[in-house]
Amino acid sequence: MSTCDLTDKNCKPCEGSVAPYTKDEITTMLPKLHSWHLSEANKAISNQFKFKDFYKTMAFVNVVAWIANAEGHHPDLKVGYDYCDILYTTHAIDGLSENDFICAAKIDAL
């Protein structure tokens, strides 16, 4: 599965009915993303995006918010003047799911 395959998918509702990805599944999925990092506990992926100014940062944040609402899967964001840190995890399962990788891939495609 390439990043393109992930961007063609949509998130599925997750209310705790699936198991979090295993380390092997995460290891398979992570290379499909650009510069995302795995948390030490293997429960989240994150990335920092840098921009030239506040306006470009906020434009990016608004697009990320649009993706999150369209997919029904919302990241944790930390925003400053020239950066946006994004952290994805699937809270309902206390770990990573395909939804996290789908959203990260869509952000990579921006």
ZADO-1210 file (C-alpha; in nm, 4 decimals, padded with zeros to 6 digits):
<atoms>
<atom x="00.0000" y="00.0000" z="00.0000" code="MET" pos="1"/>
<atom x="00.1470" y="00.3353" z="-00.0972" code="SER" pos="2"/>
<atom x="00.0708" y="00.6769" z="00.0506" code="THR" pos="3"/>
<atom x="-00.1588" y="00.7303" z="-00.2469" code="CYS" pos="4"/>
<atom x="-00.3620" y="00.4296" z="-00.1364" code="ASP" pos="5"/>
<atom x="-00.4015" y="00.5803" z="00.2108" code="LEU" pos="6"/>
<atom x="-00.5150" y="00.9154" z="00.0732" code="THR" pos="7"/>
<atom x="-00.7849" y="00.7381" z="-00.1272" code="ASP" pos="8"/>
<atom x="-00.9321" y="00.5872" z="00.1897" code="LYS" pos="9"/>
<atom x="-01.1659" y="00.7369" z="00.4470" code="ASN" pos="10"/>
<atom x="-01.1634" y="00.6869" z="00.8213" code="CYS" pos="11"/>
<atom x="-01.4034" y="00.4378" z="00.9727" code="LYS" pos="12"/>
<atom x="-01.5796" y="00.5099" z="01.3017" code="PRO" pos="13"/>
<atom x="-01.3897" y="00.3523" z="01.5884" code="CYS" pos="14"/>
<atom x="-01.5598" y="00.3153" z="01.9234" code="GLU" pos="15"/>
<atom x="-01.3122" y="00.0686" z="02.0673" code="GLY" pos="16"/>
<atom x="-01.4304" y="-00.2240" z="01.8572" code="SER" pos="17"/>
<atom x="-01.0884" y="-00.2845" z="01.6993" code="VAL" pos="18"/>
<atom x="-00.7525" y="-00.3648" z="01.8507" code="ALA" pos="19"/>
<atom x="-00.4739" y="-00.1071" z="01.8280" code="PRO" pos="20"/>
<atom x="-00.2103" y="-00.1719" z="01.5644" code="TYR" pos="21"/>
<atom x="00.0685" y="-00.4052" z="01.6685" code="THR" pos="22"/>
<atom x="00.4326" y="-00.2997" z="01.6479" code="LYS" pos="23"/>
<atom x="00.4639" y="-00.5017" z="01.3242" code="ASP" pos="24"/>
<atom x="00.1631" y="-00.3262" z="01.1677" code="GLU" pos="25"/>
<atom x="00.3006" y="00.0124" z="01.2717" code="ILE" pos="26"/>
<atom x="00.6428" y="-00.0752" z="01.1276" code="THR" pos="27"/>
<atom x="00.4720" y="-00.1567" z="00.7967" code="THR" pos="28"/>
<atom x="00.2649" y="00.1625" z="00.7896" code="MET" pos="29"/>
<atom x="00.5111" y="00.4253" z="00.9146" code="LEU" pos="30"/>
<atom x="00.7354" y="00.4259" z="00.6028" code="PRO" pos="31"/>
<atom x="00.4309" y="00.5210" z="00.3952" code="LYS" pos="32"/>
<atom x="00.4357" y="00.8619" z="00.5665" code="LEU" pos="33"/>
<atom x="00.6806" y="01.1502" z="00.5334" code="HIS" pos="34"/>
<atom x="00.8799" y="01.2355" z="00.8490" code="SER" pos="35"/>
<atom x="00.6230" y="01.1140" z="01.1030" code="TRP" pos="36"/>
<atom x="00.7627" y="00.9838" z="01.4313" code="HIS" pos="37"/>
<atom x="00.6372" y="00.7041" z="01.6521" code="LEU" pos="38"/>
<atom x="00.5925" y="00.7693" z="02.0247" code="SER" pos="39"/>
<atom x="00.8012" y="00.5652" z="02.2672" code="GLU" pos="40"/>
<atom x="00.4915" y="00.3747" z="02.3802" code="ALA" pos="41"/>
<atom x="00.3911" y="00.2990" z="02.0159" code="ASN" pos="42"/>
<atom x="00.0542" y="00.4666" z="02.0756" code="LYS" pos="43"/>
<atom x="00.0844" y="00.7840" z="01.8659" code="ALA" pos="44"/>
<atom x="00.2489" y="00.9344" z="01.5589" code="ILE" pos="45"/>
<atom x="00.3568" y="01.2961" z="01.5339" code="SER" pos="46"/>
<atom x="00.5128" y="01.5456" z="01.2991" code="ASN" pos="47"/>
<atom x="00.6178" y="01.9098" z="01.3124" code="GLN" pos="48"/>
<atom x="00.5496" y="02.1361" z="01.0176" code="PHE" pos="49"/>
<atom x="00.7436" y="02.4642" z="00.9835" code="LYS" pos="50"/>
<atom x="00.6252" y="02.7785" z="00.8025" code="PHE" pos="51"/>
<atom x="00.7572" y="03.1229" z="00.7139" code="LYS" pos="52"/>
<atom x="00.5006" y="03.3157" z="00.9137" code="ASP" pos="53"/>
<atom x="00.1870" y="03.3042" z="01.1253" code="PHE" pos="54"/>
<atom x="-00.0505" y="03.3440" z="00.8302" code="TYR" pos="55"/>
<atom x="00.0885" y="03.0369" z="00.6510" code="LYS" pos="56"/>
<atom x="00.0798" y="02.8416" z="00.9772" code="THR" pos="57"/>
<atom x="-00.2858" y="02.9269" z="01.0350" code="MET" pos="58"/>
<atom x="-00.3797" y="02.8484" z="00.6740" code="ALA" pos="59"/>
<atom x="-00.2255" y="02.5027" z="00.7236" code="PHE" pos="60"/>
<atom x="-00.4057" y="02.4554" z="01.0571" code="VAL" pos="61"/>
<atom x="-00.7380" y="02.5397" z="00.8908" code="ASN" pos="62"/>
<atom x="-00.6812" y="02.2772" z="00.6206" code="VAL" pos="63"/>
<atom x="-00.5855" y="02.0199" z="00.8862" code="VAL" pos="64"/>
<atom x="-00.9086" y="02.1060" z="01.0710" code="ALA" pos="65"/>
<atom x="-01.1069" y="02.0592" z="00.7493" code="TRP" pos="66"/>
<atom x="-00.9476" y="01.7151" z="00.6921" code="ILE" pos="67"/>
<atom x="-01.0131" y="01.6170" z="01.0544" code="ALA" pos="68"/>
<atom x="-01.3797" y="01.7135" z="01.0359" code="ASN" pos="69"/>
<atom x="-01.4278" y="01.5451" z="00.6974" code="ALA" pos="70"/>
<atom x="-01.2729" y="01.2232" z="00.8299" code="GLU" pos="71"/>
<atom x="-01.4269" y="01.2394" z="01.1774" code="GLY" pos="72"/>
<atom x="-01.0804" y="01.1809" z="01.3248" code="HIS" pos="73"/>
<atom x="-00.9169" y="01.4668" z="01.5111" code="HIS" pos="74"/>
<atom x="-00.5510" y="01.5221" z="01.6017" code="PRO" pos="75"/>
<atom x="-00.3977" y="01.7044" z="01.8924" code="ASP" pos="76"/>
<atom x="-00.2380" y="02.0251" z="01.7659" code="LEU" pos="77"/>
<atom x="00.0220" y="02.2563" z="01.9135" code="LYS" pos="78"/>
<atom x="00.0474" y="02.5784" z="01.7164" code="VAL" pos="79"/>
<atom x="00.2965" y="02.8643" z="01.7303" code="GLY" pos="80"/>
<atom x="00.3996" y="03.1539" z="01.5121" code="TYR" pos="81"/>
<atom x="00.5824" y="02.9448" z="01.2530" code="ASP" pos="82"/>
<atom x="00.5038" y="02.5821" z="01.3366" code="TYR" pos="83"/>
<atom x="00.2305" y="02.3267" z="01.3888" code="CYS" pos="84"/>
<atom x="00.2912" y="02.0036" z="01.5802" code="ASP" pos="85"/>
<atom x="00.0404" y="01.7301" z="01.4987" code="ILE" pos="86"/>
<atom x="-00.0159" y="01.4182" z="01.7073" code="LEU" pos="87"/>
<atom x="-00.2482" y="01.1397" z="01.5994" code="TYR" pos="88"/>
<atom x="-00.3716" y="00.8540" z="01.8141" code="THR" pos="89"/>
<atom x="-00.7015" y="00.6705" z="01.8341" code="THR" pos="90"/>
<atom x="-00.8190" y="00.7521" z="02.1856" code="HIS" pos="91"/>
<atom x="-01.0989" y="00.4915" z="02.1853" code="ALA" pos="92"/>
<atom x="-00.8444" y="00.2089" z="02.1587" code="ILE" pos="93"/>
<atom x="-00.5508" y="00.3796" z="02.3354" code="ASP" pos="94"/>
<atom x="-00.3241" y="00.3256" z="02.0373" code="GLY" pos="95"/>
<atom x="-00.2866" y="00.3581" z="01.6637" code="LEU" pos="96"/>
<atom x="-00.5368" y="00.2561" z="01.3978" code="SER" pos="97"/>
<atom x="-00.5559" y="00.2862" z="01.0215" code="GLU" pos="98"/>
<atom x="-00.7436" y="00.6148" z="01.0735" code="ASN" pos="99"/>
<atom x="-00.4293" y="00.7773" z="01.2140" code="ASP" pos="100"/>
<atom x="-00.2278" y="00.6801" z="00.9084" code="PHE" pos="101"/>
<atom x="-00.5018" y="00.7844" z="00.6649" code="ILE" pos="102"/>
<atom x="-00.5179" y="01.1343" z="00.8163" code="CYS" pos="103"/>
<atom x="-00.1394" y="01.1668" z="00.8353" code="ALA" pos="104"/>
<atom x="-00.1110" y="01.0679" z="00.4675" code="ALA" pos="105"/>
<atom x="-00.3726" y="01.3257" z="00.3703" code="LYS" pos="106"/>
<atom x="-00.1759" y="01.5920" z="00.5566" code="ILE" pos="107"/>
<atom x="00.1445" y="01.4788" z="00.3824" code="ASP" pos="108"/>
<atom x="-00.0329" y="01.5261" z="00.0488" code="ALA" pos="109"/>
<atom x="-00.0983" y="01.8973" z="00.1165" code="LEU" pos="110"/>
</atoms>
